[in-house]
Amino acid sequence: MRSQVVLYVIFLLPLTTVVLLILGSRYDRRSGTVRGQGFLERNGAIVATYLVLATFIWIFVTIIFPQIAMVDLSFRPNLPPRQAGGPDDHYTLDNYRYFLFGPPGSTDLFNFLHLNAYVATIVASVCITIFNFLLCYPIAYFMAQSAYPRTLRRLIAFLILPYWVNEVLRVFAIRLLLSNSGIVNNVLIGTGILTEPVDFIGNNVGLYWGLSYSCILVMVFTLYNALESLEKSQIEAARDLGAPWWHVHAFVAMPHAKPGIASGCSLTFMFCVGSLAAPLVLGGPRTLWFTPVIYNRFYQALNWPQGAAYAFILLVSCVIFVLVTLRLFRLKLGQIAR
């Protein structure tokens, strides 16, 4: 029964999507919304077929199908492979109940360990997203509105070059910098600012630094892409009318860059909550990030249905964050992709 349901979903969902797209295209052409040559006429039969197949494979095979399998697995009990599809393989909410209340027979009211990790991950990711926006907005504005072409090329190169280094190597480099005997503590002690080293790793300074650093490029370029299309004449007009600098940004630049701000914040948040290397390497002994918890469910507890349930909870949290961001900025989903 389980395999039949999954097969029905796998084959019917793409078919339904294609039918809806065809019907929508025909409706637009008949209503006059779309004029001129169609997709097939503009690109030719071979190129149009390639684009459709490539998009289909990318969306359904690498994104939608694995998510459907994960959601289905999250509602299943943890059984040996030979019992999958048998009478004991049925839909259950035990994995989600475990996330909320812990194992059966637990004396605790809730599963505070995992709930605290989840809440701490969400709150810290939101704070890092806000910090990255405040840090990257001036850089993006300067690149889009003030920098000369030569300066702009240098800035882009300086931003991209550090990301040629593997993420794991960058994380370990940050740990070396912030360790008790690292360069940062040695400089602070050598200059007399401190008398003893600070435990940056134990206080999660390294974790927040590493997560913020890993998302700078995403935030800068999404903001730059949005601010670049802002006409400089609008900024000059606001200044000629006597608007102060904060008024120019709050009522001219930022409203124009709302799609870029929403896109950058959404991507930064998702990268933070989904990070695994940074929490494992830069997290302190009392730090518990939610992605390592998911990893432990899969590869240490060997409970794949429970790990799938935890991953689905994180996925739903990311979707809710995106929807709330769109609501706050009064945007539609298609606008942040411009």
C-alpha positions as CSV (number, residue, x, y, z in Angstrom):
1,M,0.0,0.0,0.0
2,R,2.8,2.4,0.9
3,S,4.7,1.8,-2.4
4,Q,1.5,2.3,-4.4
5,V,0.7,5.6,-2.7
6,V,4.2,6.9,-3.3
7,L,4.1,5.8,-7.0
8,Y,0.8,7.5,-7.5
9,V,2.1,10.8,-6.1
10,I,5.4,10.5,-8.1
11,F,3.6,10.1,-11.4
12,L,0.4,12.1,-10.9
13,L,2.1,15.3,-9.4
14,P,4.3,16.0,-12.4
15,L,1.5,15.1,-14.8
16,T,-0.9,17.4,-13.0
17,T,1.7,20.2,-13.0
18,V,2.3,19.9,-16.7
19,V,-1.4,19.9,-17.5
20,L,-2.0,23.0,-15.4
21,L,0.9,24.8,-17.1
22,I,-0.5,24.0,-20.6
23,L,-4.0,25.0,-19.6
24,G,-2.7,28.2,-18.1
25,S,-0.6,29.0,-21.2
26,R,-3.6,28.5,-23.5
27,Y,-5.8,30.6,-21.2
28,D,-3.3,33.5,-21.3
29,R,-3.0,33.4,-25.1
30,R,-6.8,33.3,-25.6
31,S,-7.4,36.1,-23.1
32,G,-4.8,38.3,-24.8
33,T,-2.5,38.4,-21.7
34,V,0.4,37.0,-23.7
35,R,1.0,38.2,-27.3
36,G,3.5,37.4,-29.9
37,Q,5.3,34.1,-30.4
38,G,4.9,31.3,-27.9
39,F,7.6,29.4,-26.1
40,L,8.0,26.8,-28.7
41,E,8.1,29.2,-31.6
42,R,10.7,31.5,-29.9
43,N,13.1,28.7,-28.9
44,G,12.5,26.0,-31.5
45,A,11.4,22.4,-30.9
46,I,14.8,21.0,-29.8
47,V,15.8,23.8,-27.4
48,A,12.2,24.1,-26.0
49,T,12.1,20.3,-25.3
50,Y,15.5,20.4,-23.7
51,L,14.5,23.3,-21.4
52,V,11.3,21.6,-20.4
53,L,13.0,18.3,-19.6
54,A,15.9,19.9,-17.8
55,T,13.5,22.0,-15.7
56,F,11.4,18.9,-15.0
57,I,14.3,16.8,-13.9
58,W,15.7,19.6,-11.7
59,I,12.5,20.4,-10.0
60,F,10.9,17.0,-9.6
61,V,13.7,14.5,-9.5
62,T,16.2,16.5,-7.3
63,I,13.8,18.6,-5.1
64,I,10.1,17.5,-5.0
65,F,10.5,13.7,-5.1
66,P,13.1,13.6,-2.3
67,Q,10.9,15.8,-0.2
68,I,7.8,13.6,-0.8
69,A,9.9,10.6,0.2
70,M,11.1,12.4,3.4
71,V,7.5,13.4,4.4
72,D,6.2,9.9,3.8
73,L,9.1,8.4,5.8
74,S,8.5,10.8,8.7
75,F,5.1,9.2,9.4
76,R,6.5,5.7,9.4
77,P,7.8,3.6,12.3
78,N,11.4,2.7,12.6
79,L,11.4,-0.9,11.2
80,P,14.1,-3.2,9.7
81,P,14.3,-3.0,5.9
82,R,12.8,-6.5,5.5
83,Q,9.6,-5.4,7.4
84,A,9.0,-2.3,5.2
85,G,5.7,-2.5,3.6
86,G,4.5,-5.2,5.9
87,P,1.6,-5.2,8.4
88,D,3.6,-3.2,11.0
89,D,4.5,-0.5,8.5
90,H,1.7,2.0,9.0
91,Y,1.3,5.8,9.3
92,T,1.9,7.1,12.8
93,L,2.6,10.4,14.6
94,D,5.1,8.8,17.0
95,N,8.1,10.6,15.5
96,Y,6.5,14.0,15.9
97,R,5.3,13.0,19.4
98,Y,8.9,12.2,20.3
99,F,10.0,15.7,19.2
100,L,7.5,17.3,21.5
101,F,7.3,14.9,24.5
102,G,10.4,12.7,24.3
103,P,10.5,8.9,24.5
104,P,7.6,7.0,25.9
105,G,7.7,6.8,29.7
106,S,9.7,10.0,30.1
107,T,8.9,11.9,33.3
108,D,9.6,15.3,31.7
109,L,6.6,17.3,30.5
110,F,8.3,18.0,27.2
111,N,11.4,17.0,25.2
112,F,13.3,20.1,26.4
113,L,16.6,19.1,25.0
114,H,15.4,19.0,21.4
115,L,12.9,21.8,21.8
116,N,15.5,24.1,23.2
117,A,17.9,23.2,20.3
118,Y,15.1,24.0,17.8
119,V,14.1,27.3,19.4
120,A,17.7,28.4,19.9
121,T,18.5,27.6,16.2
122,I,15.5,29.6,15.0
123,V,16.1,32.6,17.3
124,A,19.9,32.7,16.6
125,S,19.3,32.4,12.8
126,V,16.8,35.4,12.9
127,C,19.3,37.5,14.8
128,I,22.2,36.6,12.4
129,T,19.9,37.5,9.5
130,I,19.2,40.9,11.0
131,F,22.9,41.5,11.7
132,N,23.9,40.5,8.2
133,F,21.4,42.9,6.7
134,L,22.7,45.8,8.8
135,L,26.3,44.8,7.9
136,C,25.8,44.2,4.2
137,Y,23.3,47.0,3.3
138,P,25.9,49.8,3.4
139,I,28.3,47.7,1.3
140,A,25.7,46.8,-1.3
141,Y,24.4,50.4,-1.5
142,F,28.0,51.7,-2.0
143,M,28.6,49.1,-4.7
144,A,25.3,49.9,-6.5
145,Q,25.2,53.6,-6.2
146,S,28.6,55.1,-5.4
147,A,31.4,52.9,-6.5
148,Y,33.3,53.5,-9.7
149,P,33.5,50.6,-12.1
150,R,37.1,49.8,-11.2
151,T,36.4,50.0,-7.5
152,L,33.3,47.8,-8.0
153,R,35.3,45.1,-9.7
154,R,37.8,45.1,-6.9
155,L,35.1,44.9,-4.3
156,I,33.4,42.0,-6.0
157,A,36.7,40.1,-6.3
158,F,37.5,40.7,-2.6
159,L,34.1,39.3,-1.7
160,I,34.3,36.3,-3.9
161,L,37.9,35.2,-3.3
162,P,37.5,34.0,0.3
163,Y,34.7,31.7,-0.9
164,W,37.1,29.8,-3.1
165,V,38.2,28.1,0.1
166,N,36.1,25.1,1.2
167,E,33.5,25.9,3.9
168,V,35.0,23.3,6.3
169,L,38.4,24.9,5.9
170,R,37.0,28.3,6.6
171,V,35.3,27.1,9.7
172,F,38.4,25.5,11.1
173,A,40.4,28.7,10.3
174,I,37.9,30.7,12.4
175,R,38.2,28.2,15.2
176,L,42.0,28.6,15.1
177,L,41.7,32.4,15.2
178,L,39.3,32.4,18.2
179,S,40.8,29.6,20.3
180,N,42.3,30.4,23.7
181,S,45.8,30.4,22.1
182,G,44.6,31.9,18.8
183,I,45.6,35.1,17.1
184,V,42.7,37.1,18.4
185,N,43.3,36.3,22.1
186,N,47.1,36.8,21.6
187,V,46.6,40.3,20.1
188,L,44.1,41.3,22.8
189,I,46.5,40.2,25.5
190,G,49.6,41.6,23.8
191,T,48.0,45.1,23.5
192,G,46.9,45.0,27.2
193,I,43.2,45.0,26.4
194,L,42.8,41.7,28.2
195,T,44.8,40.0,30.9
196,E,43.6,36.4,30.2
197,P,42.1,34.7,27.1
198,V,38.4,34.9,26.4
199,D,36.5,31.6,25.6
200,F,35.1,32.8,22.3
201,I,34.2,29.2,21.3
202,G,32.4,28.4,24.6
203,N,30.4,31.6,24.4
204,N,29.3,30.9,20.8
205,V,31.1,33.9,19.4
206,G,32.9,31.7,16.9
207,L,29.6,30.0,15.9
208,Y,27.8,33.3,15.2
209,W,30.9,34.7,13.5
210,G,31.2,31.7,11.2
211,L,27.5,31.7,10.3
212,S,27.5,35.4,9.6
213,Y,30.6,35.2,7.5
214,S,29.3,32.2,5.5
215,C,26.1,34.2,4.5
216,I,27.7,37.6,3.7
217,L,28.1,36.9,0.0
218,V,24.4,35.9,-0.4
219,M,23.1,39.0,1.4
220,V,25.4,41.5,-0.4
221,F,24.7,40.3,-3.9
222,T,20.9,40.1,-3.5
223,L,20.9,43.6,-2.0
224,Y,23.2,44.9,-4.7
225,N,21.1,43.4,-7.5
226,A,18.0,45.2,-6.1
227,L,19.7,48.5,-5.4
228,E,21.5,48.6,-8.8
229,S,18.2,49.2,-10.6
230,L,17.4,52.2,-8.5
231,E,17.7,55.4,-10.6
232,K,20.2,57.8,-9.1
233,S,18.0,60.7,-10.1
234,Q,15.5,59.6,-7.4
235,I,18.2,59.8,-4.7
236,E,19.4,63.2,-6.0
237,A,15.8,64.5,-6.1
238,A,15.3,63.4,-2.5
239,R,18.5,65.2,-1.5
240,D,17.6,68.3,-3.4
241,L,14.3,68.4,-1.5
242,G,16.2,68.5,1.8
243,A,15.8,64.8,2.9
244,P,18.4,63.7,5.4
245,W,20.5,60.5,4.6
246,W,18.3,58.3,6.8
247,H,15.2,59.5,5.1
248,V,16.7,58.7,1.6
249,H,17.4,55.1,2.7
250,A,14.2,54.6,4.7
251,F,11.7,56.0,2.1
252,V,13.5,55.7,-1.2
253,A,16.2,53.1,-1.3
254,M,14.8,50.4,1.0
255,P,11.3,50.4,-0.4
256,H,12.7,50.0,-3.9
257,A,15.0,47.2,-2.7
258,K,12.3,45.3,-0.8
259,P,12.5,42.2,-3.1
260,G,16.2,42.0,-2.6
261,I,15.9,42.5,1.1
262,A,13.3,39.7,1.4
263,S,15.3,37.4,-0.8
264,G,18.6,38.0,1.0
265,C,17.0,37.6,4.5
266,S,15.2,34.4,3.4
267,L,18.4,32.8,2.0
268,T,20.5,33.9,4.9
269,F,18.0,32.4,7.4
270,M,17.8,29.1,5.5
271,F,21.6,28.8,5.3
272,C,21.9,29.5,9.0
273,V,19.3,27.0,10.2
274,G,20.6,24.4,7.7
275,S,24.3,24.7,8.6
276,L,26.0,21.6,9.8
277,A,29.8,22.2,9.7
278,A,29.8,25.5,11.6
279,P,27.8,24.2,14.6
280,L,29.8,21.0,14.8
281,V,33.2,22.8,14.7
282,L,32.5,26.2,16.2
283,G,29.9,25.3,18.7
284,G,30.8,25.3,22.4
285,P,30.3,22.3,24.8
286,R,26.9,23.6,25.8
287,T,25.8,24.5,22.3
288,L,23.1,22.3,20.6
289,W,22.1,23.3,17.1
290,F,19.2,21.6,15.5
291,T,20.9,20.3,12.4
292,P,23.4,18.2,14.4
293,V,20.4,16.8,16.2
294,I,18.9,15.8,12.9
295,Y,22.2,14.3,11.8
296,N,22.3,12.3,15.1
297,R,18.8,10.9,14.5
298,F,19.9,9.6,11.1
299,Y,23.4,8.3,11.7
300,Q,23.9,7.7,15.4
301,A,20.4,6.7,16.6
302,L,19.9,5.1,13.2
303,N,16.3,6.2,13.3
304,W,15.6,7.5,9.8
305,P,11.9,8.1,10.2
306,Q,12.6,10.2,13.2
307,G,15.3,12.1,11.4
308,A,12.9,12.7,8.5
309,A,10.3,14.1,10.9
310,Y,12.9,16.5,12.4
311,A,14.0,17.5,8.9
312,F,10.4,18.1,7.9
313,I,9.9,20.3,10.9
314,L,12.9,22.4,9.9
315,L,11.6,22.6,6.3
316,V,8.2,23.9,7.5
317,S,10.0,26.4,9.7
318,C,11.9,27.8,6.7
319,V,8.7,28.0,4.7
320,I,6.9,29.8,7.5
321,F,9.8,32.3,7.7
322,V,9.6,33.0,4.0
323,L,5.9,33.5,4.1
324,V,6.2,35.8,7.2
325,T,9.0,37.8,5.4
326,L,6.8,38.2,2.3
327,R,3.9,39.3,4.5
328,L,6.0,41.9,6.3
329,F,7.4,43.4,3.0
330,R,4.0,43.0,1.3
331,L,5.5,41.0,-1.6
332,K,4.5,38.1,-3.7
333,L,6.7,35.1,-4.1
334,G,7.4,35.9,-7.7
335,Q,8.7,39.4,-6.9
336,I,11.7,38.2,-4.8
337,A,13.0,36.3,-7.9
338,R,13.3,39.4,-10.0
